[in-house]
Amino acid sequence: MRQRLDITDVEAQTKIRAKYLRALENEDFAMLPGSTFVKSFLRTYAEFLGLDPHLLVEEYRVRHDPRDESELTPFARPPQGRRRRPPRRPAWLPLAAAVVAIVAVLLVLGLTGGSSDEDGSAPTRTTTTAKQSTQKKSAAAEKKRVRRRPRTVHLRIVPAAPTYVCLDKGRGTPVVYENTLTGPRSWTARHLRVNLGRRAVRITVNGKRIAVPAGSNPIGFDFRPTRHRELPLGQRPCA
C-alpha cells in the first residue's frame, strides 16, 4: 500500500497467483501448497517489495512451520489374521488313490492290448487335436486378457495429514480440484494429473498401490490407464 502497488501488477511480475499473495498478506498459510512453497513465495515477494527475505522466512519458520514429514506416523500394517491350517486328509485316502490308479492302468492296458495295427494313427490324431485345443484356449485367454485392460484412471488419495492437492485432466484443461485434502477421496477420468503439497499420502490407481518417493518437497504425477510417471515442477497443475 505504501508503494501504491496493485495486486494484479505484483502477480504479473512475481509470477505468484493473486490468491497466494493475499494469503501471504493475511498469514493464511493453509491456503498455500506446503511449507516449501510458502518459503519460496515469501522470498520472492519480499525481494520484490525491497524487504529482508531472510528475516521473514526465519519468522515464518519459528511461528508457523509445521512438523517435518519424517515425524508423521507411518501407516500401520494391518494385523494379519491367524493362518488357517489345512484340513487333515483321512489316512485311507492315499490307499484309495493308489487302488484307483492301478485299476485305471489295467483298464487302459486291456483296452489297447487288443487293438489292431489299423489304429496306429489314433495317437497322432489325438495329439494333433489336443494341440489345436491348447492353441484355441491360449488365443481365447490372450483375447480376454487384452479386453480387460483398463481404459480409465480410477485415482484414490488417502492423506496421512491435511495435504494440498491440485488435480486436472491434462495440460490445458480446467482444474478439477484444488484444496487442502483432509480425508480419502477418489476421482475417475481417462487422464489425470495431480500436484501434492506433501508426500505423506497413500495413492492407488485402478486398485494398485503407487509408490511415493520419500522427501519433504511437493511432488506431482501424470496418470494414464496403463502407466504413470512423475511430473517435474513446471508441468504440474496449479504450479
C-alpha positions as CSV (number, residue, x, y, z in Angstrom):
1,M,0.0,0.0,0.0
2,R,2.9,2.4,0.8
3,Q,4.4,1.8,-2.7
4,R,0.9,2.1,-4.3
5,L,1.2,-1.3,-6.0
6,D,-1.8,-3.1,-7.4
7,I,-2.0,-6.9,-6.6
8,T,-2.5,-7.7,-10.3
9,D,0.8,-6.0,-11.2
10,V,2.6,-7.9,-8.4
11,E,1.1,-11.1,-9.7
12,A,2.3,-10.4,-13.2
13,Q,5.9,-9.5,-12.1
14,T,6.4,-12.2,-9.4
15,K,4.5,-15.0,-11.2
16,I,2.7,-15.7,-7.9
17,R,-1.0,-16.1,-8.1
18,A,-3.0,-13.3,-6.5
19,K,-4.8,-15.5,-4.1
20,Y,-1.5,-16.8,-2.8
21,L,-0.2,-13.2,-2.4
22,R,-3.4,-12.3,-0.4
23,A,-2.8,-15.5,1.7
24,L,0.8,-14.3,2.5
25,E,-0.5,-10.9,3.5
26,N,-3.2,-12.4,5.8
27,E,-0.8,-15.1,7.1
28,D,-3.4,-17.7,5.9
29,F,-0.6,-20.3,5.2
30,A,-3.1,-23.2,5.0
31,M,-4.2,-21.9,1.5
32,L,-0.7,-22.4,0.1
33,P,0.6,-25.8,-1.2
34,G,3.1,-26.8,1.6
35,S,5.8,-25.0,3.6
36,T,8.3,-25.2,0.8
37,F,6.0,-23.1,-1.4
38,V,5.4,-20.6,1.5
39,K,9.2,-20.0,2.0
40,S,9.8,-19.7,-1.8
41,F,6.8,-17.2,-2.2
42,L,7.9,-15.2,0.9
43,R,11.5,-14.8,-0.5
44,T,10.2,-13.7,-4.0
45,Y,7.5,-11.3,-2.6
46,A,10.0,-9.8,0.0
47,E,12.7,-9.2,-2.6
48,F,10.1,-7.6,-4.9
49,L,9.0,-5.2,-2.1
50,G,12.6,-4.4,-1.1
51,L,12.3,-6.2,2.3
52,D,14.7,-8.6,4.0
53,P,13.6,-12.1,2.8
54,H,15.8,-13.9,5.4
55,L,14.1,-12.2,8.3
56,L,10.6,-13.0,7.0
57,V,11.4,-16.7,6.3
58,E,13.0,-17.1,9.7
59,E,10.0,-15.6,11.4
60,Y,7.7,-17.9,9.4
61,R,9.9,-21.0,10.3
62,V,9.7,-20.1,14.0
63,R,6.0,-19.3,14.2
64,H,4.3,-21.4,11.6
65,D,6.4,-24.1,10.1
66,P,4.7,-27.5,10.7
67,R,6.3,-30.7,11.7
68,D,8.8,-32.4,9.3
69,E,7.4,-35.1,7.2
70,S,9.6,-37.7,9.0
71,E,7.7,-37.0,12.2
72,L,4.4,-38.2,10.7
73,T,3.1,-41.5,11.9
74,P,3.5,-44.0,9.1
75,F,0.6,-46.2,8.1
76,A,0.5,-49.3,10.3
77,R,0.4,-52.5,8.5
78,P,-3.0,-54.2,9.2
79,P,-2.6,-57.2,11.5
80,Q,-2.5,-60.4,9.7
81,G,-5.1,-62.9,10.7
82,R,-4.2,-66.3,12.1
83,R,-3.4,-68.8,9.3
84,R,-6.0,-71.5,8.9
85,R,-4.5,-74.9,9.0
86,P,-5.5,-77.0,6.0
87,P,-7.9,-79.9,6.9
88,R,-6.1,-83.2,7.6
89,R,-6.6,-85.8,5.0
90,P,-8.0,-89.1,6.0
91,A,-5.5,-91.9,6.4
92,W,-7.2,-94.1,3.9
93,L,-7.2,-91.5,1.1
94,P,-3.7,-92.4,-0.3
95,L,-4.5,-96.1,-0.3
96,A,-7.8,-95.5,-2.2
97,A,-5.9,-93.3,-4.7
98,A,-3.4,-96.0,-5.3
99,V,-6.1,-98.6,-5.9
100,V,-7.9,-96.4,-8.4
101,A,-4.6,-95.7,-10.3
102,I,-3.9,-99.4,-10.6
103,V,-7.4,-100.2,-11.8
104,A,-7.1,-97.4,-14.4
105,V,-3.8,-98.7,-15.7
106,L,-5.2,-102.2,-16.0
107,L,-8.2,-100.9,-17.8
108,V,-6.1,-98.9,-20.3
109,L,-3.9,-101.9,-21.0
110,G,-6.9,-104.1,-21.5
111,L,-8.5,-101.7,-24.0
112,T,-5.3,-101.1,-26.0
113,G,-3.9,-104.6,-26.0
114,G,-6.4,-106.0,-28.5
115,S,-6.3,-103.1,-30.9
116,S,-5.3,-103.8,-34.5
117,D,-2.5,-102.1,-36.4
118,E,-5.1,-100.0,-38.2
119,D,-5.5,-97.9,-35.1
120,G,-1.8,-96.8,-35.1
121,S,-2.7,-93.4,-36.4
122,A,-5.1,-92.7,-33.4
123,P,-2.4,-91.3,-31.1
124,T,-1.2,-88.9,-33.8
125,R,-4.8,-87.6,-34.4
126,T,-5.3,-87.3,-30.6
127,T,-2.1,-85.4,-30.2
128,T,-3.0,-83.0,-33.0
129,T,-6.4,-82.4,-31.6
130,A,-5.0,-81.7,-28.2
131,K,-2.5,-79.2,-29.6
132,Q,-5.2,-77.4,-31.5
133,S,-7.4,-77.3,-28.4
134,T,-4.5,-75.8,-26.4
135,Q,-3.8,-73.2,-29.1
136,K,-7.5,-72.2,-29.1
137,K,-7.5,-71.9,-25.3
138,S,-4.3,-69.8,-25.4
139,A,-5.8,-67.5,-28.1
140,A,-9.0,-67.1,-26.1
141,A,-7.1,-66.3,-22.9
142,E,-4.9,-63.7,-24.7
143,K,-8.0,-62.1,-26.2
144,K,-9.7,-62.0,-22.8
145,R,-6.6,-60.5,-21.2
146,V,-6.4,-57.8,-23.9
147,R,-10.1,-56.9,-23.3
148,R,-9.6,-56.4,-19.6
149,R,-7.0,-53.6,-20.0
150,P,-8.3,-50.5,-18.1
151,R,-9.5,-47.6,-20.3
152,T,-9.9,-45.1,-17.4
153,V,-7.9,-44.0,-14.4
154,H,-9.6,-44.5,-11.0
155,L,-7.4,-42.5,-8.6
156,R,-7.8,-42.6,-4.8
157,I,-5.7,-40.5,-2.4
158,V,-5.6,-41.0,1.3
159,P,-3.6,-38.3,3.2
160,A,-1.8,-39.0,6.5
161,A,-2.3,-35.3,7.4
162,P,-4.0,-32.3,5.8
163,T,-2.4,-32.1,2.3
164,Y,-2.7,-29.6,-0.5
165,V,-4.0,-31.3,-3.7
166,C,-4.5,-29.8,-7.2
167,L,-5.9,-32.0,-9.9
168,D,-6.7,-31.6,-13.7
169,K,-7.3,-33.9,-16.7
170,G,-4.3,-32.9,-18.7
171,R,-2.3,-29.9,-19.8
172,G,-4.6,-27.0,-20.9
173,T,-7.7,-28.5,-19.1
174,P,-9.5,-26.7,-16.2
175,V,-8.7,-27.6,-12.6
176,V,-10.9,-30.4,-11.3
177,Y,-10.0,-30.0,-7.7
178,E,-7.8,-27.6,-5.7
179,N,-8.0,-27.6,-1.9
180,T,-6.5,-29.0,1.3
181,L,-7.4,-32.7,1.5
182,T,-8.1,-34.0,5.0
183,G,-9.6,-37.4,4.2
184,P,-9.8,-40.1,1.5
185,R,-11.1,-39.0,-1.9
186,S,-11.4,-40.6,-5.4
187,W,-11.5,-39.3,-9.0
188,T,-12.1,-41.2,-12.3
189,A,-11.1,-40.0,-15.8
190,R,-9.2,-41.1,-18.9
191,H,-6.2,-38.9,-17.9
192,L,-5.4,-37.3,-14.6
193,R,-2.5,-35.0,-13.3
194,V,-2.0,-34.3,-9.6
195,N,0.2,-31.9,-7.6
196,L,0.7,-32.8,-4.0
197,G,2.0,-30.4,-1.3
198,R,3.1,-33.3,0.9
199,R,4.3,-36.8,0.2
200,A,2.8,-38.5,3.2
201,V,-0.1,-39.9,1.2
202,R,-1.3,-43.3,0.0
203,I,-2.1,-43.4,-3.7
204,T,-3.9,-46.3,-5.5
205,V,-4.7,-46.3,-9.3
206,N,-7.2,-48.9,-10.6
207,G,-6.7,-50.8,-7.3
208,K,-2.9,-50.9,-7.5
209,R,-0.7,-49.1,-4.9
210,I,1.6,-46.3,-6.3
211,A,4.9,-45.8,-4.6
212,V,5.5,-42.2,-3.5
213,P,9.3,-41.4,-3.0
214,A,10.1,-40.1,0.5
215,G,11.0,-36.5,0.9
216,S,9.9,-33.1,2.2
217,N,9.3,-31.3,-1.2
218,P,6.0,-31.3,-3.1
219,I,5.6,-33.9,-5.9
220,G,3.4,-34.4,-8.9
221,F,2.2,-37.4,-11.1
222,D,0.7,-38.0,-14.5
223,F,-1.7,-41.0,-14.6
224,R,-2.9,-42.9,-17.7
225,P,-5.0,-46.1,-17.7
226,T,-1.9,-48.4,-18.2
227,R,1.0,-46.2,-17.0
228,H,2.1,-43.3,-14.8
229,R,5.1,-41.0,-14.4
230,E,6.4,-38.4,-12.0
231,L,6.0,-34.8,-13.2
232,P,8.6,-32.0,-12.9
233,L,7.6,-28.8,-11.2
234,G,6.9,-26.8,-14.4
235,Q,4.4,-29.4,-15.7
236,R,2.3,-29.9,-12.5
237,P,-1.2,-28.4,-12.3
238,C,-1.6,-25.2,-10.2
239,A,2.2,-24.7,-10.1
